Amino acid sequence: MKALLILLSLLLLISIRVHSQPKIKTRGSLELGYEDRLIRFTDNTGTSYGSSWLNKREFADIHLNASYKKLSIYTNVKTYFECEKFYRYDPLQVEYWVGLTYEIGRIEFCGEHMCSHSITKDFFHEAHNKFSAKINLWGD
């Protein structure tokens, strides 16, 4: 969480300085929608488990990105809501993404962390750390 706050502060500073340094590009977006998500897994005995408490949920997704030449840093915060009435939305789950990419020619190196935390009494936690190299086959 502390790292996310530092990253958000850095992105804010970069966006403030964008007028004095036009080489730094910033982007931000807000996505609102509905997602039908099912979480299911099978243990080593073959027994399947699943949770549908995140399916058929409304969500809000905030994405921020700053890039300089071949280096890009991004963060994403996605919140799932439960709609009790058309004017009342209670948050259920929050996903935090933070990542860094660097391009060398057609190869893009990426480091990313995602963690998802429950806000309600129903506990669900998910996380990943990803390191990858992607080869762009064609296009800009």
C-alpha positions as CSV (number, residue, x, y, z in Angstrom):
1,M,0.0,0.0,0.0
2,K,2.9,2.4,0.8
3,A,4.5,1.6,-2.5
4,L,1.1,2.4,-4.3
5,L,0.9,5.8,-2.5
6,I,4.5,6.6,-3.6
7,L,3.7,5.6,-7.2
8,L,0.6,7.7,-7.2
9,S,2.6,10.7,-5.9
10,L,5.2,10.2,-8.5
11,L,2.6,10.1,-11.3
12,L,1.0,13.2,-9.9
13,L,4.4,15.0,-9.9
14,I,5.1,13.9,-13.4
15,S,1.7,15.1,-14.6
16,I,2.3,18.5,-13.0
17,R,5.7,18.8,-14.7
18,V,4.4,17.7,-18.1
19,H,4.1,21.3,-19.3
20,S,7.7,22.0,-18.6
21,Q,9.0,18.7,-20.0
22,P,6.9,17.7,-23.1
23,K,8.8,14.5,-23.6
24,I,7.0,12.9,-20.6
25,K,3.6,11.6,-21.7
26,T,0.8,11.0,-19.2
27,R,-2.5,9.3,-19.6
28,G,-5.4,8.5,-17.3
29,S,-8.8,6.8,-17.7
30,L,-11.9,5.9,-15.8
31,E,-13.9,2.8,-16.7
32,L,-17.3,2.1,-15.3
33,G,-19.1,-1.1,-16.0
34,Y,-20.5,-4.5,-15.1
35,E,-18.5,-7.7,-14.9
36,D,-19.7,-11.3,-14.6
37,R,-16.7,-13.0,-12.8
38,L,-16.5,-16.5,-11.3
39,I,-13.6,-17.7,-9.2
40,R,-13.1,-21.5,-9.3
41,F,-10.2,-23.8,-8.4
42,T,-9.6,-27.6,-8.0
43,D,-7.4,-29.0,-5.3
44,N,-5.0,-31.9,-5.6
45,T,-7.8,-34.4,-4.8
46,G,-9.9,-33.3,-7.7
47,T,-12.5,-31.5,-5.5
48,S,-13.7,-28.2,-7.1
49,Y,-14.4,-25.1,-5.2
50,G,-15.9,-21.9,-6.4
51,S,-17.1,-18.5,-5.4
52,S,-19.6,-16.4,-7.2
53,W,-19.7,-13.5,-4.8
54,L,-17.8,-11.3,-7.3
55,N,-19.9,-12.3,-10.3
56,K,-22.5,-9.9,-11.7
57,R,-20.9,-6.9,-10.0
58,E,-20.5,-3.3,-11.0
59,F,-17.0,-1.9,-11.0
60,A,-15.0,1.3,-11.3
61,D,-11.4,1.1,-12.8
62,I,-8.9,4.0,-12.6
63,H,-5.8,3.7,-14.8
64,L,-2.8,6.1,-14.7
65,N,0.3,5.9,-17.0
66,A,3.4,8.0,-17.4
67,S,6.1,7.3,-20.0
68,Y,9.4,8.8,-21.0
69,K,11.0,7.5,-24.2
70,K,11.1,3.7,-23.8
71,L,10.2,3.6,-20.1
72,S,6.6,3.4,-18.8
73,I,5.2,3.2,-15.3
74,Y,1.5,2.5,-14.6
75,T,-1.0,1.9,-11.9
76,N,-4.5,0.7,-11.8
77,V,-7.1,0.5,-9.1
78,K,-10.3,-1.5,-9.7
79,T,-13.1,-1.6,-7.2
80,Y,-16.1,-4.0,-7.3
81,F,-19.4,-2.8,-5.9
82,E,-22.6,-4.3,-4.6
83,C,-25.7,-2.3,-5.6
84,E,-28.3,-2.5,-2.9
85,K,-30.5,0.3,-4.4
86,F,-30.0,2.3,-7.5
87,Y,-28.3,5.1,-5.5
88,R,-26.4,3.0,-3.0
89,Y,-23.2,1.1,-3.9
90,D,-21.1,-0.7,-1.3
91,P,-17.5,-1.6,-2.2
92,L,-16.7,-5.4,-1.9
93,Q,-13.2,-5.9,-3.4
94,V,-10.3,-3.7,-4.5
95,E,-7.5,-4.7,-7.0
96,Y,-4.3,-2.7,-7.1
97,W,-1.9,-3.0,-10.1
98,V,1.5,-1.4,-10.4
99,G,4.0,-2.0,-13.2
100,L,7.0,-0.9,-15.1
101,T,7.8,-1.6,-18.8
102,Y,11.0,-0.9,-20.8
103,E,11.3,-1.3,-24.6
104,I,14.5,-2.3,-26.4
105,G,13.7,-2.5,-30.1
106,R,10.7,-4.9,-30.5
107,I,11.2,-6.5,-27.1
108,E,9.3,-5.1,-24.1
109,F,10.4,-6.1,-20.6
110,C,7.7,-5.9,-17.8
111,G,7.6,-6.1,-14.1
112,E,4.2,-6.1,-12.5
113,H,2.5,-6.6,-9.1
114,M,-1.2,-7.1,-8.5
115,C,-3.0,-7.6,-5.2
116,S,-6.7,-7.9,-4.5
117,H,-8.2,-7.4,-1.1
118,S,-11.7,-7.8,0.4
119,I,-13.5,-5.0,2.0
120,T,-16.4,-7.0,3.4
121,K,-16.5,-10.0,5.8
122,D,-16.3,-12.4,2.9
123,F,-12.5,-12.8,2.6
124,F,-10.9,-13.2,-0.8
125,H,-7.3,-12.4,-1.6
126,E,-5.4,-12.7,-4.8
127,A,-1.9,-11.6,-5.8
128,H,0.7,-12.0,-8.5
129,N,4.2,-10.8,-9.3
130,K,4.9,-11.0,-13.0
131,F,8.2,-10.6,-14.9
132,S,8.1,-11.0,-18.6
133,A,9.6,-10.3,-22.0
134,K,7.2,-9.6,-24.9
135,I,8.3,-9.6,-28.5
136,N,6.2,-7.3,-30.7
137,L,5.9,-9.1,-34.1
138,W,4.6,-6.2,-36.1
139,G,3.1,-2.7,-35.8
140,D,4.3,0.4,-34.1
